[in-house]
Amino acid sequence: MGLASAQPPSAPAADPNAWATAQDHANMLAQLGITQLRPGPSGRTDAPNAANYDPAKGNPFPDLPELLVAKNGTKITTAD
């Protein structure tokens, strides 16, 4: 067989539930009164909705309190 007689690869079968999922999503948006979805984060750094990859900005609570310490400062060592 030559290259001319080779069949092109067939496209993957469409998800049979895709239309139901899209209908369900549209129905839920209508029930909630949502008319427009917010765009996700952009890969461009100059975009107004740019994704945050700076670890310094990612932690809003950098100073966590010490665990198992009473209000008077003593360490708690037993369940009592």
C-alpha positions in Angstrom: 0.0 0.0 0.0 1.2 3.5 -0.8 1.0 6.6 1.1 -1.9 7.9 -1.1 -4.2 5.1 0.1 -3.5 5.7 3.8 -6.6 6.8 5.8 -6.4 9.9 7.9 -6.7 9.3 11.6 -10.2 9.5 12.8 -11.3 12.3 15.2 -11.9 11.3 18.8 -15.5 10.5 19.6 -17.4 13.5 21.1 -18.4 13.2 24.7 -22.1 12.1 24.7 -22.8 14.0 27.9 -21.1 17.2 26.8 -24.4 18.8 25.6 -26.1 17.9 28.9 -23.2 19.4 30.8 -23.4 22.6 28.8 -27.2 22.8 29.2 -26.9 22.2 33.0 -24.2 24.9 33.3 -26.4 27.4 31.4 -29.4 26.5 33.5 -27.5 27.0 36.7 -26.2 30.3 35.5 -29.7 31.4 34.7 -31.1 30.3 38.0 -28.3 32.2 39.9 -28.8 35.3 37.7 -25.2 35.2 36.4 -24.9 36.9 33.0 -21.2 37.0 32.6 -18.3 34.9 33.9 -15.1 36.4 35.2 -12.1 35.5 33.0 -9.4 33.4 34.6 -5.8 34.5 35.2 -3.8 35.6 32.2 -0.3 34.3 31.4 0.8 37.8 30.5 2.5 39.7 33.3 1.2 43.0 32.1 -2.5 42.0 32.0 -4.9 43.3 34.6 -5.8 39.8 35.6 -2.2 38.4 35.5 -1.5 35.2 37.4 0.4 35.7 40.7 3.6 33.7 40.6 5.4 35.8 43.3 5.6 33.7 46.5 6.0 36.9 48.6 2.5 38.0 47.5 1.0 34.5 47.9 1.0 34.2 51.7 -1.3 36.8 53.3 -0.5 35.5 56.9 3.3 35.0 57.0 3.5 35.1 60.8 1.4 32.2 62.2 1.0 31.9 65.9 3.0 29.3 67.8 1.0 26.0 68.2 0.1 24.6 71.7 1.0 27.7 73.6 -1.3 29.1 76.3 -2.3 32.8 76.4 0.2 33.3 79.2 3.1 31.9 77.1 3.6 28.5 78.7 3.9 25.5 76.4 1.1 22.9 76.5 2.6 19.4 76.8 -0.4 17.3 77.9 -4.1 16.9 77.0 -5.1 18.1 80.4 
